[in-house]
Amino acid sequence: MRTEGPAPSAPAPAVPAPAVPAAAPVGEDPVLARVLAIVTEKTGYPAEMLDPELDLEADLGVDTVKQAELFGTVREEWGIPRDDSRKLREYPTLAHVVRFVYDNRPDLVRGAGSAPATAGSRAGRGARCRWGSLRPAVAGSFVEAGKIPRRVAVPVLRPALPYCKATGVSLEGGRRVAVMYDRGGAAEALVERLRTRGVDVLTLENGASADSLVERLAEWTAGGSVHGLFWLPALDAEGDLRSMDLAAFREALRIRVKNLYTTARAVYEMLGAAGTFLVSATRLGGRHGYDAAGAFAPLGGAVTGFTKAFKREKPEATVKAVDFGPDAAPSVVADLLIEEALRDPGCVEVGYAGGLRTSVGMRELPILDGTPGMTLGRESAFVVTGAAGSIVSAITTDLAAASGGTFHLLDLLPEPDRETPTSPASRRTRTA
């Protein structure tokens, strides 16, 4: 294998996790067993790969959104009330999660059992996991892998707007709405329609600096709250990404999504109640890129991602990412953005293509679909993020063995000392 960039480091020592109380049930700890089952359900990791010492984020790649979902399920499982003062970072490992259950449900400790499960045990399931040497007990196969549900994002039909319930948003006199312009005329058509309805509209200049956006919004919101934001820069196709230099790429992202962040932060406290909204527009192709044609203007995907994250934080508001095809006329875009703000509160991702209104859903599809798939060989090139340890090291090792390709390894951690005995880079012989 040829490598470029820092080699993966040896896995960092696991964060010491508190042992479950000594009075825990003997034998296999039922709380630990159920927590592992929940993690398996949420992440898809086989139970035999999970160890109580594994860090949810660093080792398993479970982001904060998934961690919040996990804790929500754990609380429901054992009837533990929500505590908004609790911080996810206080529970970094699976053992911490188990301890959280016992701390809040001491009655479970009084239940009898056999030997308590400690933070470092596998609850009778074998030796502790170490990613550097982790290998499945049985050689894998595509037949066995095909038994695991594989869910793929696909476009799905959505009811036409006239059949959808109202969102509670009002676009009439007295409402105050900000509109960030695109360069193709959709914003101009939208502003004209909003003002005809009597809406007080603040227009934001496409490409404005972050400081000027904050200043303009501060001046405007001094006269009253903002009820909604239409964000349209991602309607502009950025061109061929392969011919774009780094400066142009960064500027395209700044205009589309970084300015969106700045604007959303400036009006964050005003958008969130029922009747307020954020509606962004993209030109990925009308189906958010989930079709054979792929994304037409792919940088709009960053806008969609931000919009969906905003919905997570503001569940009561109407938040949508509305996708259009490359030929959608400005007048059509303007009309549909208004209608999407007013109807169908249950949809966050919606698109228009081929005369159909679609959203994004998950469909179970087999791994083997009759196509030959990608060929991995010595000419294959891989970019691996978070490559300094955890399960990524195991995945990278398997990819290297299967392909012999070139790997570009990225991480926030410093490059490991190649002379450290535990470093993979220090293993000079085939045996090592």
ZAMARGU-4260 file (C-alpha; in steps of 0.2 Angstrom, whole numbers, plus 5000, padded with zeros to 4 digits):
<rodrens>
0) 5000/5000/5000 | 5006/5017/4996 | 5002/5031/5008 | 5002/5049/5008 | 4999/5061/5023
5) 5000/5055/5041 | 4998/5037/5044 | 4984/5032/5056 | 4989/5032/5074 | 4987/5019/5087
10) 4971/5021/5096 | 4970/5033/5110 | 4967/5025/5127 | 4948/5024/5130 | 4941/5037/5142
15) 4940/5028/5159 | 4922/5024/5162 | 4914/5022/5179 | 4910/5005/5184 | 4892/5000/5187
20) 4888/5000/5205 | 4894/4985/5214 | 4876/4980/5218 | 4872/4979/5200 | 4863/4963/5194
25) 4874/4947/5193 | 4877/4938/5177 | 4874/4948/5162 | 4869/4965/5166 | 4852/4968/5159
30) 4854/4987/5158 | 4870/4985/5149 | 4863/4972/5137 | 4848/4983/5133 | 4859/4999/5131
35) 4869/4989/5118 | 4854/4983/5109 | 4848/5001/5108 | 4865/5007/5101 | 4864/4992/5088
40) 4846/4998/5083 | 4852/5016/5082 | 4869/5014/5073 | 4868/4997/5064 | 4884/4991/5073
45) 4884/4972/5077 | 4882/4969/5096 | 4899/4959/5096 | 4908/4975/5090 | 4902/4985/5105
50) 4912/4988/5121 | 4907/4998/5136 | 4923/5008/5135 | 4920/5014/5117 | 4918/5032/5115
55) 4902/5036/5107 | 4909/5050/5096 | 4927/5046/5094 | 4926/5027/5092 | 4909/5024/5085
60) 4906/5040/5075 | 4889/5044/5084 | 4886/5062/5082 | 4878/5073/5094 | 4861/5072/5085
65) 4862/5053/5086 | 4868/5054/5104 | 4853/5064/5109 | 4841/5052/5100 | 4850/5038/5110
70) 4848/5046/5127 | 4829/5050/5122 | 4827/5031/5119 | 4836/5027/5135 | 4825/5039/5145
75) 4809/5032/5138 | 4815/5014/5141 | 4817/5016/5160 | 4805/5031/5163 | 4819/5044/5167
80) 4813/5062/5166 | 4821/5074/5155 | 4834/5086/5163 | 4839/5101/5152 | 4854/5104/5163
85) 4862/5087/5158 | 4876/5089/5145 | 4879/5075/5132 | 4898/5077/5135 | 4896/5071/5153
90) 4892/5053/5145 | 4905/5050/5132 | 4906/5031/5133 | 4893/5017/5134 | 4898/5013/5152
95) 4893/5031/5156 | 4876/5028/5148 | 4874/5013/5159 | 4879/5022/5175 | 4867/5036/5170
100) 4853/5023/5171 | 4858/5016/5188 | 4860/5034/5195 | 4842/5038/5190 | 4835/5021/5193
105) 4843/5015/5209 | 4829/5002/5211 | 4837/4993/5197 | 4852/4990/5207 | 4842/4982/5221
110) 4837/4968/5208 | 4847/4953/5211 | 4858/4944/5198 | 4875/4937/5197 | 4892/4945/5194
115) 4892/4964/5190 | 4897/4970/5173 | 4912/4982/5175 | 4916/4996/5162 | 4930/4985/5155
120) 4920/4969/5153 | 4911/4962/5138 | 4897/4956/5149 | 4902/4938/5146 | 4903/4941/5127
125) 4922/4939/5125 | 4938/4949/5126 | 4938/4968/5125 | 4938/4976/5108 | 4954/4984/5102
130) 4952/4992/5084 | 4970/4989/5079 | 4967/4970/5080 | 4949/4969/5078 | 4943/4956/5065
135) 4927/4947/5064 | 4926/4929/5071 | 4919/4923/5054 | 4925/4929/5037 | 4912/4940/5030
140) 4903/4938/5014 | 4891/4948/5003 | 4878/4935/5006 | 4878/4938/5025 | 4880/4956/5023
145) 4864/4956/5012 | 4854/4950/5027 | 4857/4967/5035 | 4844/4980/5030 | 4852/4993/5019
150) 4842/5009/5018 | 4845/5020/5004 | 4838/5038/5002 | 4827/5039/4987 | 4814/5052/4980
155) 4796/5048/4985 | 4780/5056/4980 | 4773/5070/4991 | 4754/5075/4990 | 4751/5091/4980
160) 4750/5106/4990 | 4731/5109/4989 | 4729/5093/4998 | 4741/5098/5013 | 4736/5106/5029
165) 4741/5124/5033 | 4758/5127/5041 | 4751/5142/5052 | 4762/5154/5043 | 4754/5170/5037
170) 4761/5181/5023 | 4749/5196/5024 | 4750/5214/5030 | 4760/5216/5046 | 4771/5202/5043
175) 4790/5205/5042 | 4800/5194/5030 | 4819/5194/5025 | 4824/5188/5007 | 4842/5184/5002
180) 4843/5187/4984 | 4849/5175/4970 | 4856/5181/4954 | 4843/5173/4942 | 4828/5184/4946
185) 4818/5172/4957 | 4821/5184/4972 | 4814/5199/4963 | 4799/5189/4958 | 4796/5183/4976
190) 4798/5201/4983 | 4786/5208/4971 | 4773/5195/4976 | 4776/5197/4995 | 4774/5216/4994
195) 4758/5214/4984 | 4752/5204/4999 | 4756/5218/5010 | 4772/5210/5018 | 4786/5221/5024
200) 4801/5214/5015 | 4819/5216/5020 | 4830/5213/5004 | 4848/5206/5007 | 4861/5208/4995
205) 4868/5192/4987 | 4887/5191/4992 | 4886/5204/5006 | 4899/5202/5019 | 4895/5194/5036
210) 4897/5211/5045 | 4886/5220/5033 | 4872/5207/5035 | 4873/5208/5054 | 4872/5227/5053
215) 4858/5227/5041 | 4848/5214/5051 | 4851/5223/5067 | 4844/5240/5060 | 4829/5231/5053
220) 4824/5220/5068 | 4825/5236/5079 | 4809/5240/5072 | 4801/5223/5076 | 4803/5204/5075
225) 4806/5195/5059 | 4793/5182/5055 | 4802/5173/5041 | 4817/5171/5030 | 4818/5166/5012
230) 4836/5160/5007 | 4839/5159/4988 | 4858/5160/4983 | 4859/5141/4980 | 4847/5143/4965
235) 4863/5150/4956 | 4873/5135/4948 | 4891/5137/4954 | 4898/5129/4938 | 4909/5114/4936
240) 4918/5110/4953 | 4932/5102/4944 | 4937/5118/4936 | 4935/5129/4952 | 4950/5134/4962
245) 4950/5135/4981 | 4947/5153/4982 | 4931/5152/4971 | 4925/5136/4980 | 4926/5145/4997
250) 4918/5161/4990 | 4904/5150/4983 | 4901/5142/5000 | 4902/5158/5009 | 4888/5166/4998
255) 4877/5150/5000 | 4879/5143/5017 | 4891/5153/5028 | 4880/5169/5025 | 4865/5158/5029
260) 4873/5154/5046 | 4877/5172/5049 | 4859/5178/5045 | 4850/5164/5055 | 4861/5167/5070
265) 4856/5186/5069 | 4837/5182/5069 | 4839/5165/5079 | 4828/5170/5094 | 4814/5177/5082
270) 4812/5162/5072 | 4806/5147/5081 | 4788/5150/5087 | 4774/5143/5077 | 4770/5154/5062
275) 4788/5158/5059 | 4798/5150/5045 | 4815/5147/5036 | 4813/5142/5018 | 4828/5139/5007
280) 4829/5136/4989 | 4841/5125/4979 | 4844/5119/4962 | 4850/5102/4964 | 4839/5095/4951
285) 4822/5094/4959 | 4825/5078/4968 | 4839/5084/4980 | 4851/5074/4969 | 4843/5057/4974
290) 4841/5051/4956 | 4851/5044/4942 | 4855/5062/4936 | 4863/5067/4952 | 4865/5085/4959
295) 4865/5099/4946 | 4872/5112/4957 | 4879/5102/4972 | 4884/5116/4983 | 4866/5118/4987
300) 4867/5102/4997 | 4876/5112/5011 | 4861/5124/5011 | 4849/5109/5013 | 4860/5102/5027
305) 4860/5118/5037 | 4841/5120/5034 | 4838/5102/5041 | 4849/5106/5056 | 4840/5122/5059
310) 4824/5112/5059 | 4831/5101/5073 | 4834/5116/5084 | 4817/5125/5079 | 4804/5111/5078
315) 4789/5122/5080 | 4794/5133/5066 | 4791/5129/5047 | 4807/5125/5040 | 4810/5118/5022
320) 4823/5116/5009 | 4814/5117/4992 | 4823/5110/4977 | 4821/5114/4959 | 4827/5108/4942
325) 4839/5118/4931 | 4825/5125/4920 | 4813/5131/4933 | 4807/5149/4929 | 4809/5163/4942
330) 4791/5166/4942 | 4787/5147/4945 | 4800/5147/4959 | 4793/5162/4968 | 4775/5155/4968
335) 4780/5138/4974 | 4791/5145/4988 | 4776/5155/4995 | 4765/5140/4994 | 4777/5129/5002
340) 4779/5142/5017 | 4760/5141/5019 | 4756/5123/5017 | 4762/5105/5022 | 4771/5108/5039
345) 4776/5089/5040 | 4789/5091/5025 | 4807/5097/5027 | 4814/5092/5010 | 4803/5094/4995
350) 4807/5096/4977 | 4799/5099/4960 | 4804/5089/4944 | 4795/5082/4929 | 4778/5090/4935
355) 4779/5080/4952 | 4781/5085/4970 | 4793/5074/4979 | 4802/5072/4996 | 4816/5061/5002
360) 4812/5044/5010 | 4822/5028/5014 | 4820/5012/5005 | 4827/4995/5009 | 4837/4989/4994
365) 4849/4974/4993 | 4867/4977/4992 | 4868/4965/4977 | 4858/4974/4963 | 4865/4965/4948
370) 4878/4979/4944 | 4897/4975/4945 | 4900/4989/4957 | 4916/4998/4960 | 4933/4990/4956
375) 4946/4993/4970 | 4964/4991/4965 | 4981/4999/4965 | 4975/5014/4956 | 4961/5018/4968
380) 4963/5034/4978 | 4954/5036/4995 | 4952/5051/5006 | 4949/5046/5024 | 4943/5059/5037
385) 4945/5055/5056 | 4958/5043/5052 | 4969/5044/5068 | 4960/5030/5077 | 4944/5021/5082
390) 4933/5011/5070 | 4940/5021/5055 | 4957/5013/5057 | 4949/4996/5055 | 4939/5001/5040
395) 4955/5009/5032 | 4965/4993/5036 | 4952/4982/5027 | 4951/4994/5012 | 4970/4994/5011
400) 4971/4975/5011 | 4957/4974/4998 | 4964/4987/4986 | 4982/4992/4989 | 4977/5009/4983
405) 4983/5026/4989 | 4976/5034/5005 | 4975/5052/5010 | 4973/5052/5029 | 4965/5067/5037
410) 4962/5071/5056 | 4962/5085/5068 | 4975/5076/5078 | 4994/5079/5075 | 5003/5066/5065
415) 5009/5052/5076 | 5028/5049/5080 | 5033/5036/5067 | 5046/5029/5079 | 5034/5025/5093
420) 5032/5006/5095 | 5013/5007/5095 | 5013/5017/5079 | 5008/5007/5063 | 5022/5017/5054
425) 5035/5009/5065 | 5031/4992/5059 | 5044/4989/5046 | 5042/4971/5042 | 5028/4961/5033
430) 5026/4951/5050 | 5024/4967/5060
</rodrens>
